[in-house]
Amino acid sequence: MNNFKSKFLIIFMIFPYLNIHFFMNGSLNEIIYFWTIVSFFASIIVFLKMNKKLDSLDILLACYFTFTILISFIRGTLSFGVFYSIISLYGIILFLKFCLKANVFATMYSLYWLYVSVAIVNFLSMLMHSSSLENDFYFLGGKNVIQMTILPTIFIIFIYSYLVKKKLTKLNLTLIIICLISMQLSKSGTALVITLLIIIFFFIYKKNIISFGHYLFVYTVLFFSIVIFRIQEKAFNSFISGYLDKEVTFTGRTYLWDIALNKIRDSWLVGYGRGNSVISSNSYMLSNHLNEVHNGVLELLLSIGFFGLALFVLILLLVKNQLNRYKKHIFSTLLSFSIFLYMTVGLSESIFNRFEFWLLLTLAYSIESLVNATDSKLNSDRRIRFRC
């Protein structure tokens, strides 16, 4: 398959998984849903035809998603929508892994132009939006949803720029600044923190001083400090209420966490199944009737219990091992930090079922292909200069 066909296929396959708010209403939603179905079957066909061998991640993902389906079926929460969302996510991950292995440049080119285009359209929608309501919606959705697409976009730009030019070019720096401004305009408290961390990262990322294992440790400390021990209510009250102008309850999220923690105790091993109504049936005291925990780890515990969480952690450790093989490479630095930031968003949002999170994990697991492609291009450029 030539590069043009490869790029077109990748963009076609991934586009319906972007969860763009603009397409989620009316007849457009039906088109995207049908598009997703076509994409899923196409991804399975491509994978089975071109790559019949499963590696460690494929098998572990199969166990994780199969367990999720099984528990949901046993608990009576397995609707067609839940079943399809699980298997389609697995299918697109397999397809993306194959593409990164078969043609890194075509894959990263496709991801780059797809996500950059979406980010720019969203940025323009924010500039043209005149309303100042609390729950404004833009091209990508509301204030807490925008960062879930913009965040991976920033690091896709980073990686693509280093893959092609061996540095962060002025054009790509400009695109990243647009993404950061978009997160600021969203007025999300989490997005403000993420933006600050990315700006700090700009000044230290070339030093390669923190590994993915360190980030996992930091995230574990943050989870227990914020979600379990509620340190924000004691030590960071002034920062949250002053600088961020937010509540220490994270707009009522801590109440949802309490509901989840109480229910998890009753079914801690296997959870209540994906698509359960635990939160929706117990959040009636809040102003907004919600159906998710607004925390990634608690969402997993509530859905698939500690056994499912253990499988999830094994996937993270498998990715960590891959990143550690190239821990001094710029790609390892970028991907490690990007996953950490996405998990940080997961402290206040249920994000571990989103495609973008698994996209970053897949890129991280495929770091060998990224590094080899960079080395190959570098050697090719040297040979061309030598001939000249």
Residue, then its C-alpha position, 0 to 999 in steps of 0.5 A: m500500500n502506498n503512502f497516500k493510501s496508508k495516510f487516507l486509511i489511517i485518518f478514515m479509521i481514527f476520525p470517528y473515535l475523536n468524540i467531537h461534540f459538534f458531530m454528536n447531535g442529530s443525523l451527524n451522530e448517526i453518520i459517525y456511529f455508522w462510520t465507527i462500525v465500518s472503521f471497526f470491521a476494517s481494522i479487524i480485517v486489516f489486522l488479521k490479513m496483515n499481522k496475525k501474530l499477537d504480542s504481549l500487549d495484544i494478549l494483555l489487552a484482550c484479557y483486560f477487555t474480555f474481563t470487562i465484558l464478562i463482568s458487565f454481562i454477569r452484573g447485567t450492565l452489558s448493553f450493546g453500546v457498552f459491548y461495542s465501545i469495548i471491542s471497537l476500542y480494542g480493534i482500533i488499538l490493534f490497527l494503530k499498533f500495526c500501522l506504527k510497526a508497518n509505516v511510522f512516518a505515514t502513521m504519525y503524519s496522519l495523526y499530526w494532520l488529523y489532530v492539528s486540524v481538529a485543534i485549530v477548528n476548535f480554537l476558531s470556534m472558541l474565538m468566535h463564541s460570544s457566550s459567557l455561560e458556565n457550560d459553554f460548548y465548542f467544537l470539541g465540547g465543554k470546558n472539561v472535555i476539550q483538554m482530553t483531545i488537546l493534550p495528546t495533540i500537543f505531544i503528537i505535534f512534539i513527536y512529529s516535529y522531532l521525528v521529521k526535523k529532529k527539533l521543535t520547529k517554529l511552526n510546531l511551537t506556534l501550534i502548541i501555543i494555540c493548543l495551550i491558549s485553547m486550554q486556557l480559554s476553556k476555563s477548566g481548573t484542571a486544564l489550567v494546572i496542565t497548562l502550567l505543567i506543560i510550560i514548565f516542561f518546555f524548560i526541562y524536557k531536554k534533560n531527560i531526568i524523569s522516567f515513566g516509572h517515576y511518573l507512575f509513583v508520583y501519580t500514585v501519591l497524588f491519587f492517595s493524597i487528593v482522592i483518599f486523604r483529601i490534602q487539597e482541603k487542608a494544604f492547598n485550599s488557598f491555591i485552589s480557591g484563590y488562583l484557580d478560583k475553584e472549590v476544594t470539592f472540585t465542583g462537587r467531585t469529592y461527593l461523587w468520590d465518597i459515593a464510589l468509595n462506599k460502594i466499592r467496599d461492597s464489591w471490591l474484587v470485580g466491581y459492578g460492571r461497565g455501564n452501571s448506575v451506581i453514581s446516577s442512582n446516588s447523585y440525586m442530591l447534587s445539582n446535576h444528575l451525573n452518571e460517572v465518578h469523575n476519577g479514572v481509578l475510582e471509575l475502574l474500581l467501580s466497574i471492574g474492581f481490583f482484579g480489573l485494575a490489576l490488569f490495567v496496572l500490568i498494561l502500564l507496567l508493560v508500557k513502562n518497560q518499553l519506555n525504559r529501553y529508550k529512557k534517554h531518548i526524547f520520545s521516551t521523555l515526551l510520551s512518559f510526560s504526556i501519559f502522566l498528564y493525561m492520568t493527572v486529568g484522570l484525577s478529576e475526570s473518568i478518562f481511562n476508557r477514552f481513545e486518546f489515552w490508549l493512543l498515547l499508551t500505544l505510541a509509548y509501547s511502539i517507541e522502538s518503531l519511532v526511534n528506529a524510524t528516526d535513526s533510519k531517517l538520520n542515516s539517510d539524510r547523512r548519506i544524501r549530504f555525503r553524496c552531495 
